[in-house]
């Protein structure tokens, strides 16, 4: 039992989350996004040890006017091929949209894939303002999608998938934490038709939800030209007690990435931030 305890602690200490923040010129294709995904996985693998999660934005891939489910097999096969060359447990989390009418994607999906295949799928369960009636929501926060759970486990930690505005839904619906260590929020983007509320999203989405569940919240997003990420934190942990959330600022967020790498790509610039989560 003692050896098992030591081994579990060793595994937990090697855990990390890498968030992908994309500065986009809005010119991209499915094949380009797949190429970038492969490049980022390779970059992160070279910069880390142990197991971890690479978090990509919502809508990283789209099925267009078809159902998002039509893309699951293609995404799974390509993700497994990319991850198969690594002996470590690396999980890719990315967003798949579908049934897009030009204004709203009826399907907004977060999916987690390891080299063994799909581990978890989460359909959006909380509609953003203006989305009600346009998005097919999950029946509940723990409803299965394609018989896959929303929660997955890695190195003894439980990860909860959020599809964009779901992070707000946790707090608004006063959902109690049921053993989740890390929230992964796959945000679609800011600018380019998505609005410019990135400071609001971090404060009332990430920080407030971290305070509510007492856990880390990590997010990935696309910033469409000319909106820039600047100091937008993609990892938040609330440690300010009963401080008024309205007074929370970026400088109050005490967790910082241990490494930040940038890739110049056809679509723009991909900023990869790697966080150590041994403090959980």
C-alpha positions, 0 to 999 in steps of 0.5 A: 500500500505504501509503494502504491501511495508513493507511485500515485504521488509520483504520477500526480507530480508529473501531471500538466495541462497545456492550453492552446491560444490561437491568434487567427486571421480567419483563414484556415482549413480542416487539413491545416488545423490537423497539421497544427494539432500534430505540431503542437502535440510534438512540441508539448511532448518535447517540453514535458514529462509524464502524463498530461492534457493538451487543450484546444479551443471549441470548434477546432474542427467542424462538420459544417451542416452535418451532425458533429457526430459524423466527424468523431471517427475521423478525429479519433483516428487522426488523434490516435495516429498522432499520439501513438508514437508517444509512450506516455499518457497524453490526452488531446481535448478539442472541440467539434461543431456541427449543423452550423447555419452560419450563425449558430452551431447546433452541435457544440461538442468537447471530446477527449482522445488518448492513443487508445481512443475516445475517453470522454465526450461532452455536449454543451449543456448551458446555452450562451445568451442568444443561443437558446433555441438554436443549440441542441443541449445535453439533457444534463451535465452528466448525460452521456454522448455516444455512450461516453461520459463527460468526465475522464481520469488521468493520474488519479485526477478527474477532469470535467469537459465544458463546451464553451459557456458550460463553465458559466452553467456550473455556477448559474445552476449551482451544481456542487462539485462531485469530486472534480479536480480540473475543469477544461473549458473549450471556448470558441473564441473572441472577435470574428462574430463571437464578441469581445468579452474575454475579460468577462469570460475569465472573471465570471466564467473561470475565476467564479467557477474556480471559487465555486468548485475549489479547483483549477479551471483551464481554457483554450480559445481562438482570438480573431483578428484584431482582438489579441489575447494579451495577458488573458489567463488560460489557467485560473485558480481562486485563492482569494477567499470571500473577495468580491468577484467584481474586484478580481483582476488578472494580477490576482491569479497566482498560477502561471505557465511554467513554459510558453511556446509560440508557433507561427502558422498559416492561420496566425500564431499558436501560443502554447502554455504549459501548466504544472498541476502538482499543487492540486 
